[in-house]
Structures are given as C-alpha cells and as structure tokens.
C-alpha cells in the first residue's frame, strides 16, 4: 500500500523492539492500536514515514520516524 503525507494510520505492529521505547522527547512510547498522522515522508537515502500520535487535546504523545520494514500500519 502506498501512503501519502497527512494520511491517518493505525499502528498494527512494530517490528523493531527499540521503537517500542519512550524517548526523552516523547510523552509515551508508541503501541499497537495507536492512531497517528504521517507528517512527513522521507525518500533520501531510504523511505521512511514520520508519524505523529496526539491525544484528544492535540498534544503530541510521540513523534517517530519508521522505515517500512519497522512498522505495519493501515489507513484509518
């Protein structure tokens, strides 16, 4: 599936354990079932998606770049 910038996606699986940890810049770690927006798509040097997950008040919970081999997601 081809994703586009500003698509809304649901995280179905995170295939890299390091991505399941909260960084110092995030309020929480990403988890299965999170809804996120694709805020940027990188293509150089490789394809990656910058995903932002926010709460109902619009406060960013996490902002992380994932390569397509690191995450399984679906359009919402």
Z-matrix of the N, CA and C atoms (Angstrom, degrees):
N
C 1 1.454
C 2 1.520 1 108.90
N 3 1.285 2 115.24 1 139.50
C 4 1.455 3 120.44 2 177.80
C 5 1.526 4 109.55 3 -97.36
N 6 1.319 5 115.97 4 124.36
C 7 1.454 6 121.36 5 178.74
C 8 1.521 7 109.09 6 -99.88
N 9 1.342 8 115.52 7 152.56
C 10 1.460 9 121.26 8 -179.90
C 11 1.530 10 109.38 9 -121.80
N 12 1.331 11 115.01 10 159.30
C 13 1.454 12 120.06 11 175.92
C 14 1.522 13 109.09 12 -58.01
N 15 1.311 14 116.41 13 138.29
C 16 1.466 15 126.89 14 179.70
C 17 1.526 16 113.75 15 77.42
N 18 1.340 17 118.30 16 3.05
C 19 1.466 18 119.05 17 171.32
C 20 1.527 19 108.79 18 -63.42
N 21 1.322 20 115.75 19 148.91
C 22 1.457 21 121.77 20 172.93
C 23 1.522 22 107.70 21 -101.09
N 24 1.327 23 116.01 22 129.94
C 25 1.461 24 120.83 23 -175.35
C 26 1.525 25 110.92 24 -129.88
N 27 1.327 26 114.73 25 156.79
C 28 1.472 27 122.22 26 173.21
C 29 1.528 28 107.01 27 -109.35
N 30 1.320 29 116.38 28 133.71
C 31 1.460 30 122.05 29 178.00
C 32 1.529 31 108.04 30 -77.36
N 33 1.332 32 116.61 31 118.21
C 34 1.462 33 121.55 32 178.79
C 35 1.520 34 112.46 33 -96.81
N 36 1.330 35 116.87 34 -31.94
C 37 1.462 36 120.93 35 178.49
C 38 1.524 37 108.35 36 -162.48
N 39 1.321 38 115.58 37 146.96
C 40 1.459 39 122.48 38 174.72
C 41 1.521 40 105.74 39 -118.43
N 42 1.322 41 116.32 40 116.15
C 43 1.460 42 122.28 41 -168.99
C 44 1.524 43 113.96 42 -91.12
N 45 1.320 44 117.81 43 -8.91
C 46 1.468 45 122.81 44 -179.79
C 47 1.530 46 108.07 45 -114.77
N 48 1.339 47 118.85 46 111.51
C 49 1.466 48 121.02 47 -175.95
C 50 1.525 49 114.61 48 -55.52
N 51 1.332 50 118.14 49 -32.22
C 52 1.471 51 120.33 50 -179.57
C 53 1.533 52 111.46 51 -61.54
N 54 1.318 53 117.45 52 -27.20
C 55 1.470 54 121.61 53 -178.45
C 56 1.537 55 111.41 54 -76.94
N 57 1.323 56 117.72 55 -10.22
C 58 1.463 57 121.57 56 179.28
C 59 1.526 58 112.19 57 -87.44
N 60 1.313 59 117.72 58 1.97
C 61 1.457 60 121.70 59 -178.78
C 62 1.517 61 110.34 60 -99.31
N 63 1.316 62 115.39 61 144.16
C 64 1.469 63 121.46 62 177.31
C 65 1.523 64 108.32 63 -74.59
N 66 1.329 65 116.12 64 131.53
C 67 1.462 66 119.43 65 174.99
C 68 1.529 67 108.86 66 -89.88
N 69 1.296 68 116.76 67 171.12
C 70 1.465 69 120.78 68 -179.73
C 71 1.527 70 112.13 69 -66.99
N 72 1.325 71 117.61 70 -17.97
C 73 1.465 72 121.69 71 -177.26
C 74 1.530 73 113.06 72 -94.76
N 75 1.326 74 117.41 73 -11.79
C 76 1.465 75 121.97 74 -176.28
C 77 1.521 76 111.12 75 -103.33
N 78 1.341 77 115.64 76 150.90
C 79 1.469 78 119.87 77 177.06
C 80 1.522 79 111.54 78 -78.86
N 81 1.339 80 117.32 79 -27.12
C 82 1.456 81 121.27 80 177.32
C 83 1.524 82 108.87 81 -152.77
N 84 1.312 83 115.84 82 169.64
C 85 1.462 84 121.26 83 177.99
C 86 1.530 85 109.18 84 -86.44
N 87 1.323 86 117.68 85 150.86
C 88 1.461 87 119.63 86 175.11
C 89 1.524 88 110.20 87 -66.32
N 90 1.338 89 115.85 88 149.53
C 91 1.466 90 119.63 89 179.02
C 92 1.524 91 109.76 90 -143.47
N 93 1.301 92 115.20 91 162.22
C 94 1.457 93 121.92 92 178.39
C 95 1.529 94 108.15 93 -59.91
N 96 1.325 95 116.05 94 134.39
C 97 1.457 96 121.81 95 179.87
C 98 1.514 97 114.49 96 97.22
N 99 1.327 98 117.87 97 -14.16
C 100 1.473 99 120.22 98 178.00
C 101 1.522 100 110.32 99 -60.50
N 102 1.324 101 115.56 100 145.75
C 103 1.456 102 123.23 101 173.82
C 104 1.529 103 106.83 102 -103.95
N 105 1.329 104 115.91 103 131.30
C 106 1.463 105 120.33 104 -177.11
C 107 1.524 106 110.00 105 -140.14
N 108 1.319 107 115.03 106 161.70
C 109 1.465 108 122.02 107 174.44
C 110 1.517 109 108.70 108 -106.75
N 111 1.322 110 116.04 109 141.43
C 112 1.459 111 120.93 110 173.28
C 113 1.529 112 106.21 111 -82.20
N 114 1.322 113 116.58 112 105.75
C 115 1.468 114 120.04 113 -176.38
C 116 1.523 115 112.62 114 -91.28
N 117 1.331 116 116.50 115 -19.03
C 118 1.463 117 120.09 116 177.84
C 119 1.522 118 108.83 117 -156.88
N 120 1.310 119 115.99 118 146.76
C 121 1.466 120 121.89 119 173.15
C 122 1.522 121 106.92 120 -120.95
N 123 1.331 122 115.49 121 121.86
C 124 1.455 123 121.23 122 179.02
C 125 1.532 124 108.78 123 -98.98
N 126 1.321 125 116.31 124 141.86
C 127 1.461 126 119.92 125 178.93
C 128 1.523 127 113.19 126 -128.30
N 129 1.323 128 116.99 127 -2.38
C 130 1.453 129 119.23 128 -177.73
C 131 1.515 130 109.28 129 -133.50
N 132 1.289 131 123.13 130 115.90
C 133 1.452 132 124.88 131 12.88
C 134 1.536 133 113.53 132 -87.25
N 135 1.339 134 118.25 133 -20.85
C 136 1.463 135 120.25 134 178.72
C 137 1.528 136 109.21 135 -136.05
N 138 1.322 137 115.39 136 165.61
C 139 1.460 138 121.44 137 179.25
C 140 1.530 139 110.60 138 -69.55
N 141 1.332 140 116.48 139 133.79
C 142 1.459 141 122.26 140 174.78
C 143 1.521 142 108.34 141 -154.41
N 144 1.326 143 115.06 142 152.32
C 145 1.459 144 122.12 143 179.43
C 146 1.527 145 109.01 144 -116.22
N 147 1.319 146 117.48 145 125.96
C 148 1.464 147 122.36 146 173.70
C 149 1.522 148 105.99 147 -88.95
N 150 1.326 149 116.66 148 114.16
C 151 1.459 150 122.04 149 -177.37
C 152 1.519 151 110.16 150 -107.86
N 153 1.323 152 115.58 151 138.42
C 154 1.466 153 121.44 152 176.15
C 155 1.513 154 108.83 153 -122.40
N 156 1.322 155 115.50 154 125.54
C 157 1.456 156 122.46 155 176.74
C 158 1.532 157 108.08 156 -110.66
N 159 1.326 158 116.56 157 124.84
C 160 1.467 159 121.72 158 -178.21
C 161 1.523 160 109.98 159 -121.44
N 162 1.329 161 115.87 160 156.86
C 163 1.463 162 119.71 161 174.90
C 164 1.531 163 110.00 162 -84.98
N 165 1.334 164 117.20 163 -176.81
C 166 1.471 165 121.19 164 -177.23
C 167 1.517 166 113.26 165 -63.68
N 168 1.323 167 117.47 166 -21.28
C 169 1.463 168 121.22 167 179.07
C 170 1.531 169 112.38 168 -90.45
N 171 1.339 170 116.85 169 1.72
C 172 1.454 171 121.08 170 179.35
C 173 1.514 172 114.84 171 84.15
N 174 1.331 173 116.92 172 11.58
C 175 1.466 174 120.86 173 179.43
C 176 1.524 175 108.68 174 -86.32
N 177 1.324 176 115.95 175 125.67
C 178 1.460 177 121.09 176 -178.63
C 179 1.522 178 110.22 177 -63.59
N 180 1.333 179 115.79 178 126.29
C 181 1.461 180 121.93 179 177.20
C 182 1.528 181 110.86 180 -92.07
N 183 1.320 182 115.70 181 -40.07
C 184 1.461 183 121.10 182 174.20
C 185 1.519 184 109.70 183 -155.63
N 186 1.323 185 115.37 184 153.05
C 187 1.460 186 124.22 185 179.37
C 188 1.524 187 106.10 186 -141.60
N 189 1.340 188 116.18 187 107.55
C 190 1.463 189 120.45 188 -171.36
C 191 1.528 190 109.27 189 -141.28
N 192 1.326 191 116.19 190 141.87
C 193 1.460 192 121.73 191 173.86
C 194 1.529 193 108.93 192 -90.93
N 195 1.325 194 115.83 193 132.31
C 196 1.457 195 123.15 194 178.32
C 197 1.518 196 109.13 195 -123.69
N 198 1.321 197 116.87 196 135.70
C 199 1.452 198 121.07 197 168.65
C 200 1.524 199 108.36 198 -79.83
N 201 1.323 200 118.62 199 157.78
C 202 1.461 201 120.35 200 -178.82
C 203 1.526 202 113.28 201 -62.25
N 204 1.337 203 117.98 202 -21.49
C 205 1.461 204 121.46 203 177.26
C 206 1.531 205 112.03 204 -83.53
N 207 1.323 206 117.93 205 -3.73
C 208 1.470 207 122.17 206 -176.51
C 209 1.532 208 113.24 207 -103.78
N 210 1.317 209 117.99 208 -14.13
C 211 1.459 210 120.29 209 -171.86
C 212 1.528 211 110.29 210 -145.87
N 213 1.323 212 114.72 211 147.35
C 214 1.463 213 121.63 212 170.32
C 215 1.520 214 105.42 213 -115.25
N 216 1.335 215 116.43 214 124.91
C 217 1.462 216 120.34 215 -177.90
C 218 1.527 217 109.51 216 -142.16
N 219 1.338 218 114.65 217 159.81
C 220 1.452 219 120.72 218 178.65
C 221 1.521 220 108.87 219 -133.03
N 222 1.323 221 115.74 220 152.39
C 223 1.455 222 120.33 221 174.78
C 224 1.512 223 110.31 222 -65.34
N 225 1.315 224 116.15 223 143.84
C 226 1.467 225 121.35 224 177.07
C 227 1.520 226 107.69 225 -104.83
